[in-house]
Amino acid sequence: MCKNMPPMELAIQFHGHICPGLLMGIRVAEFAQKHLDVSQDYDEELLAVVETNSCGVDAIQAILGCTFGKGNLIFKDYGKNVYTIASRDKNRAVRIAQKFKDRPDPDSVRYRQLNQKADLTDTEVNEKENLLGVIFEKIMSMPFEEIFNWQEIEFDFPEKAQIYPTVQCALCGEGVMEPRAIKNEQGYICPTCV
Amino acid sequence: MCEANVYINRSGQEELLMESVDRIVPGEDHSIFMENIFGERRVIKARIREMELVHHRIILEEIREASESRHLELWLEPDTNHGHFHPGEEVSLKLHKGYNMCIDSEAGFSVLQAFLVNEGVLEEVDMHDHHGTMEIGINQKLDGLVQVYVREQGDQERYAITLVEVGHHHHHGMKPAGLPLEIVPCDYSHARLGENYEIQVLKEGQPLAGVEVRVTYSSTQNRDYPHRLTTDEEGRAKLFLTARGNYLFSVSDDNIISTFTLIKSF
């Protein structure tokens, strides 16, 4: 790559396509970076606690560098579009929650309908593409506070992710992280073989 | 009748378009706006064919774009997939003819000429047919932003221009190339997704107000141009970029069709 990709492009590249959920995540990640005055994580200086596993989380991973593999992305399966971004260096954390809307945006409702429909007609394909453009502009142009509530919170930083020894499962012979295995008279047993 | 289901007739087949519609507003240019009791809205190019009030049914007939209204245009695309060329690399571009970035393989070319504008200096460059595709290859040392344009003279006068970046981080604006009808980017600074992009339409070097600028992009699945803008009194129009890939801006006036390809790196 010749040029540094801007955050939005990083997120789209990582996620694979553009969709409203990803754009919401981009807004959250960009806000958190600005609010906490931090750049992309290198080695767990940042930590993200996400309460959803929807598209927006991919933007958090791509833009903030809080990733599943690095261990600084903590997933809580609450089904809520809530993201807590914390900086170890700054000892600060901000909790960002998407506002609940009684009356959902008609464009978004229609987009969702089309997105869930299996066989779209030509007209519907065009309509879906146009709607995505409209929603895209809306999400990216709307003042942040119209979409999200946010507040600084006290945050207990966990230890950085640890690297544990790998032991061999006595049954399948495959390697397994020691704390994930159980030990019996046969030796270490991996979760798959238990 | 409180609300009705709206159907569209396509090639003799009826297809449910929207349920429980309680508002229909015919618009200009054969468009029909409809809204239902759930707050869903749609706009479609169609005419009302029949209203069965007792059965709460409205039947529309789709209006297809007349093919004769779809003029053919030229456009240029770079032979690179990351938005720019490197110094020392051959700058290669492909010339296409068609509509809405869909190549019309039947369309032939009349008299073609290609030009390079480098730091204000105009020079004709070679164009050759490579397996049925017209290509422009510029084998000279370039660095910075250069303009490449093609002119076709025939039944209509057609122009295609693009801005090619050789090297990195060239943010300065460009002077118009001086085409009779030209789309000029207002502030070239690496057009990005999620940002506004502004162009200006010039006719004989003067801003052209109130003209329609059609805009499309390479990944569109629309049969027709997805965006239609109108220039303001300074000949300017702005678009929020929402798609990956290159964009094509097109304008026509007085038997001249002129396009500008916005090359994006993503």
Interface residues (C-beta under 8 A of the other chain):
Chain A: M1 C2 K3 M5 P6 M8 E9 I12 Q13 I18 I26 R103 P106 D107 V109 R110 Q113 T121 D122 T123 V125 N126 E127 E129 N130 L132 G133 F136 E137 M140 S141
Chain B: I8 R10 E15 F38 G39 E40 R41 R42 I44 E62 H82 H84 H86 H168 H169 H190 R192 L193 G194 T220 Q221 N222 R223 P226 F240 T242 A243 R244 S265 F266
